[in-house]
Amino acid sequence: MGNPLLDISAVVDQDFLNKYDIKLNNAILAEEKHFPMYEEMAKNYKVEFIAGGATQNSIKVAQWMLQFPGATSYIGCIGKDKFGEEMKKNCKLAGVNVRYYEDESTPTGTCAVCVLGGERSLVANLSAANCYKSDHLRKQANWALVEKAKYFYIAGFFLTVSPDSIQLVAEYAAATNKVFTMNLSAPFICEFFRDAQEKVLPYVDFVFGNETEARTFSKVHGWETKNVKEIAIKISQWPKASGTYKRITVITQGEDPVVVAEDGNVRTFPVTPLPKEKLVDTNGAGDAFVGGFMSQLVQKKPIEECVRAGCYASNVVIQRSGCTYPEKPDFE
């Protein structure tokens, strides 16, 4: 469950980033000063339109890795417009069972993906994605998807839209011993949506994030450490609402090893290096990692296999534009 956004992706220059006060390797919500940038990108750069949004990316990658039709479902809000129709078509083609709430009066959300030197920066204009209501989730046909699911994944970005929907699913997962997973998603979520994040954290069995988000989380909570291994342990030891599963924290660090904290211990897993010339863009790398990881987790594979699948999916995606992938995975 998350924010479905149409990615408007382009390779831009430093002047463009400076003009709109955009930093690489970051994700922010669009403010008024950013609104003209979408038009400018379309006019001055070669843009691609790709169905995106962090959670939707992850679920599509998990579906692709599983190669089992309809193994995954996705809920979010789109507008009743051309972009919304495009999104529906794209997700159904990917094999995901989508159940969008369609808002009649607001356009489908978009996300500017600014790429420079292979690094990406995201500026999201949520529009319709911001209109999701838990009433839609409570409808019998939609709640039936929740009841059928054994694993849940929601990116932290959805905390800005419908924390009550997240809470409904989180509490249900804890009560029925199902696995509930979330992502720190962006530094601004840790900073400005701290209360909503802390409210749901006790229910989270797997916490994903990258090193920047982990360090921001540490700073916000006054932990006074920038050591990713220490932070991962502290997050995994955060109190839990249910004792069925111990929390596991999984932190990616770009080309540096993946850090996994569980039960007070830390393991690291090296990432297969990619030659610089093969890197197209890092947009969707973290989302793809989660998708690959989840594809093995739902098959009850050991953590090292989940990480290996996450790294594989991420490696595929960064060699292509946006969060896209070939027809079939060749993951052994």
N, C-alpha and C positions, 0 to 999 in steps of 0.2 A: 504494500500500500504506500503510495507516495505522490509526488508531483510530476505528472506527465508533461513534458516540455518538448517543443520542437527546437532542436539545436540548429542555430544558424552559424555555421562554422566557416572561418576564413583565416588564411595566413595574413597577418597584418604587420605594420611596422611600429617601431618604438614611438614615433610621433603620435600615432593613433592612441597608443596606450597612455602616453603622457597627457594627451588632450582630455581623455576621460578619466584620468587618475586611476588607472588599472594596474595592479601588480600581478606578475606571472605567478603561477602555482597557487592561485587563490580562488575562492568562490564567494561571490557577494550577491545581495539582492539589488536590483536596479533602483536607483533614486531618480528624481526628475532630471538631473544633469545627464543621466545616461540614455534617456529616451531617444534622442536623435541618432544615437550610434547604430541602431539596427538598420535604419534607412541608409546611413552613410556606408555601412559595411556592404550592403547589397549594391550600392551605386559604385563604390570605388575598388572593391576587392572581388575576387572570384569566390562566391559563397556556395556552400552545400547545405541542403536541408536534410537533417537526419532525426528520426524520432528518438528522443532522449529523455532526460530526467534520470537522476541517479538510481532510484529503485527500479525504474522500468528497464534501464540498461542492465542492471544485475540480474533481473528475472529473465530477460531475454537470453543472456549469456548462459544462465543455469539451464534454461530450456534447450538451448543449442548443444550444450555439453551432454545433457541427458538423452537427447535424440528419442524421446518418448512423448508422442503427441499429448498435449493437454496436461503435462505433469505439473504445470505451474499456473497460478491465477494472479491477476493484478487488478487493483482498484485505485482510482484516482479521478480527478475532475478535468474535463476538457470543454471547449466551447462547441456550439453547433455551427461549425464552419468548415472551410476547405482543409485547414491545417488539422482539425480534429478528425475529419474523415481519413486524411492521409495517415494519421497516427493509428487509427483503428485498423486500417488495412495492413500497415506495417507490422503491428503487433500480432494480428491473427496469422499473417504469413509466417511469423517467427514461431508459431505454435502455442502462443500464450493465450490462456482463456481470459480475455479482458472483460471487465464489467465497469465501464466508465459511468460516472455521473455526468450528464451533459447539461451544462448551464446555457440557458437560452440567450442571456443578455451580455455575456462576457466572452471575449475572444480566447482561443486556446493559448496557453502560456508558451513563451519562447525563451531561449537561452542563447545569448551571444557567446560563442566559443572563439576566443581570440588566441591564435597560435603564433608564436614567434620562437624560432630556433628549437622547434619540437616541444617546447613547454606550452602549457595552456593556462588561460584564465577565463573564469566563467562569470557572466553577469546575467542573472535570471530575472525576467519580467514574468512573474507567476500568473498574472491575469486569472483565467478560469481555474487554474490549479489551486489558487488561493480560496476558491469558493466551495471546497469539499465540506460536506456536512455529515455528521455521524448518523443522521436520519437515514441516509442512503445505505450506510453499512448495516443498520438495524433491520432493513427490509429483509423479509424471509429468504428470498432468492439469493441475496448477497451474503447474509449471515451463514447460509448453508455452505458457502465456500470456506468460511472460517472454520465451520464445524468439520468439514472434510479434510482440511489441511492438517499436516502433522508438524510442519515447520513454518515459521513466520519470519519475514525480513522487512524492516522498514528503515529507510535512511533517516538520519537526524533532521534533514531538511523539512520533513513532514511535521515536525514539532512547531513550525511557524504557522501551520495551516489548521491542523485538527488534532491537538493533543488529546482531546476526549476520545477520538476514534482510536488513537494509539493505546490509551489506557484501557478501553474496552477489550481490545485484542490481548493486551499484556496480561490483564487479570484473568481472562478466559484461559490463556495458555498456562498460567500458573495453576489454575484450579483443575485443569485436565491433564497436567504433566506433559504438555507439548513444549517444543523448543522455540523460544522467542529470541530473535537476534536483531541488533540495531547497529547503526554506524554513527560515529561522532560527526562525520560529514564535512564540517568546516569550522575554522576558528570562531567565526561569528556566532555559530550555534552554541558553542561552549561558553562564549562570553555573554551573549545577550538573551539566550533562552535557557539560562542555567536552571531556573526553577522547574520548568517543564521537563528538562533533561534529568534532573535529580529525582523528580517524582516517578519517572518510568524506569530509571536505572535498576532499582531493586528487582525488577521483573526480567531483566535482560540476561540471557544465558551466554550469549556470545556478543562481545563488543568489538567492532571493527573500527579502524581509523588509520591515519598516517602519522608520521612523526611530528609534523607541524601541529596537527589537531591535538595529539597527545600532550605536547608541551604546553599548548594553550590551556588545556583542561587542568594540567598541573598548576599553572600560574594562577588561574581563576580560583582554585581551591587552596592556594597558599602552601603548596607542598614544597616549594623551594628546591626543586630538582628539575634538571633538564635531561636527566638520564632516562632514555626511553624504556629500558628494562625495568628500572625502579617504578616508573609511572605505570607500566603495564601491570606489574604486580599489585600496586595500590588500587588500580581500577578493578582488578579481578577480586580483590578482597573487600570491595564496597558491599555493605549489607545486602542480603538477598531476601526476597519475599517468600520464596519457596526453596526448600532444601533438596528438591528432586535432582537438580543438576548443580554442579559447581560452576561458577562463572569462568569463562575462558576469554582472555583479551588477545586480540590478534592485531598487531601494528605493522603496517608496511612502511618501507623507507626508501622508495624508489629503487635504485640499483643495489642498495645495501640490504643485509639480511632481514628477513621477516622475523619479528619478535612475537613469541607466543608465551603468555603467562597463564599458569594453571596451578592451583594448589600451593602457592608460594614459591613455585619454581619457574624458571625461564628457560625456554629453548629458542635457539635461533636457526633459521633455515636460509642457506644462501640462495640468491636469485641468479638465474642463468643470465650472464651479461649479454646485451645486445649491441652489436657494433653501431656506432653513432650514425653511420650512413643509412642504416636500416630503420632508424626511428623516424616515423612520420609525424605523429603527435601523441601526447600523453593523455588526451581527453578520453575519459572512460576507463583509464588503467585501473584505478581503485575499484570502480564498479565491476569491471570484468573479473578482478581478483575475487571479489565477494561471490560473483556468479559461479566461478569455477570451484571455489571452496564449498559453496552450498550444494553444488551438484554431487559432490562426494559425501558430504555430511549426511544428506538425506538417504544415502545408501549405506550409512553407518560405517564408513571407512575410517581408518585411524587418522589422527590430526595431520601426520606428515603427508598422507595422501591428499588430504583436503588442501593443504598448503601448496603441494606440488601442482594440483589442478588449478589452483588460484593463480599461481605464477605462470603456468602454461597459457591460461586464457588471457591474462594481462599481456604476455609477450606477443600473442597473436594480434591483439587489439592495437597495441602501440605501433605496429608496423602498417596500420591502415588509417584512413581518415575517419575520425569519430569512433563511436563504439560500435564497430561493424566487424564481421567475421566471415570466413569462407563458408561454403555450403555445409561441409561436415568437419567435425574436429578430428585430428589424428592423435588424440591423447591416448597413450597406451594404458 
